[in-house]
Amino acid sequence: MALFEAAGDRWGIAAGLALRAMHGLFTGDLAALDRDGVRAATAFCELGDRWGELQTVSPLSAHAQIMGDYATAERRQRQGLKLAEELGLHTEVSARLSGLGRLALLAEDWPRAAELHERARKLAAEQGYRFGEAAAGTGLALGARRSGALDEAEARLIGMPEALRVPGRRPPAPRRAARRPRHGARPPTEGS
């Protein structure tokens, strides 16, 4: 950040702030998340960089959601969805639809949550975006469980690993935990 500031690089400063906001989300530093996210969003908006603005949607929406301000979280997700659609960023559209679906789950609007998550899942599948498929599939399973459709929730969760398997790639073999010798004990030697 200091180098960008010294050089007067407004875009670099905005990008650094967006990165720090995301770091604040991952580390639980909500003050930094809010402060840096808002500054980054404002800077990208002033620069006319819609892609940059989009980078601030996820952390700022998450902050609003954490703070219980679901209206602001939804507003940010909708703004992000519009930007992603305008920019043709289909995986980001899927992510914003899943974000809106999560907010519908919190509002206990099960049909809306299912519709948004299903749209997100289909779009992610079309793009080969496996993480997006998993996020949307998890949302569908959570909605089914919370609405009382337990068999559907179970079926979605059980089928998820196979649905997300990469064609042509074998899943990793299960590993056994290595046994460690107790303190002071010698490990077994071959033939003993």
N, C-alpha and C positions, 0 to 999 in steps of 0.2 A: 504494500500500500504506500509506503513512504516513497518509493521510487516513482510510482504513478503521480503522487501528489507533487513531488519535486519537479516532475516533467510537465505538470499541468494536464496530464492525460485524463480527461473527464470520463472517457469510456472505460479505461483501465481502473479508475477509482470505482465506478459503478459496478464493474465486474467483480472487483475485490470485495465490495460491500455485499453483493449478492452471495458470494462464496462464504463470507463471514456469517451472513444470516443463516445459510444452510448449516454451517458448522454450529451455530447457536442452537439450531433445532436438534442436531444430533447429540449435543452435549447437555441439553437442557437449560442453556443460558437464554431464558426467555426475554430478558431485557435487551441483550445483544441481537437476538433474533428480530425483535420488533424494531429496534433502533436502526440497525443496518439494513434490514429488509425494506423499510419505508424509505430510507435515504437512497437505496439502490433503485427502487421502483421510480422514485421521483427523478433521479438522474437519468435513467434510461428513457423516461417519458420526455424529459427536456431535450434529450438527444434525438428523439424520434426513432429510437431503436425498439421496435415492437418485440423482436426476439428476446432482447434483454429484459423487457418488461415481463415477458412470459416466464423468465427464470426466477422471478420473485414471487410468482403466484403460489407455488407449492408451500414455501416456508411461511409466507404471510397468511395464507389460508389456514395452515396448520396452527399458527399462533392464535388466530381468532377462534379456531375450534377448541384449542386447549383452554382458552380463557372463557369459553362458554358463549361466545358471541357468534352464534350460528348464522345470523343474518349477514354479517360481514364475511364470514367464511364462504357462504354461498355466493355472495356478490363477487368475491375475488375468483372463485372457481368459474363462475359464469363469464367473467371478463377474460380469464385464461382460456376458456373454451372458445370464445369468439376469436381471440388472437390466434390460437392454434388452428382453427378452421380457416381463417384468412391466410395464414402462412402455409397451409397445406401440410402441417406437421401431424400426421395421422396417429403416431404413437402418443403424442402429447394430447390429442383429442381424446384418445382412450383413457389416458390418465386423468384428465379433467372430468370425464364422464364418471369414472370410478369415484373420484372425489365427491362429486355431486351425489352419487349413489350412497356413499358413506353418510353424508349429511341427511339424506332421506331416511336412512336406517336410524339415525339419532332422533329424527322426528317421528319415528314409528310409522312412516308412510311406506308400508311393505310393497304395494304394487309399483309405486314410483321408483323405489330403490331397486326392485327387480328389473324394471324396464331400463333404467340407466346402466346398471351393471351388465345386463345382457347386451346392450348396444356397445358398451366398452369391451366386453369379451369378444364379440364378433369382429369388431374393428381390429382389436389386438391380434386375433387369429389370422385375419386377412393379411396383416403386416408381418406375421411371424414374430410378434412381440410377446415372447413367452412370459416375461415378468408381468406385463399388462394382463395377459390371460389369467395368470395366477391371482393377481390383485382383484380382478373382476370376479373370478370364480369364487374366491374367498368371500367377497361381498355377497354373491348369490347364496352361498352356503350359510353365512351369518343371517341374512334376511329370512331364509327358509327356517332356520332354527328359531329365531326370535318370533316368527309368526306362527310357530307351532307345527310346521311341516317337517317333523323330525326325520322321517324316512327320506325326504328329498335332500335335506341337509346332509345326512349320512351318505347318500348316493353321490352327491357332488364332491364331498371330501374324499371318499374312497376312490372315485374315478380320477381325481385330479393328478396324482403322480403319473399315471399312464398317459393321460391327455397331454401332459407337458413334457413327456419324454422326447428327446431330440432323436429324430429318425436316424438310424445307422449308428447310434452311439449306445453302447451298453451302459446301464447304470453301474455305479461303483459297487464293488463287492462289499458286503457288510464286514466291518472290522471288529475284531475282538480286542478288548482292552488289554494292553500289555500288562503282564503281571510284574510288579516290582518286588524285589526281595525286601524283606523287613530290614530295618536298620540293623546293621551289624551282621546280617546273614549273608552268606556267600551265594551267588547265583549258582544254579545247578550247572554242572559241566556235562559235556556229552558223555553218555554211557553211565551216568550216575543215577 
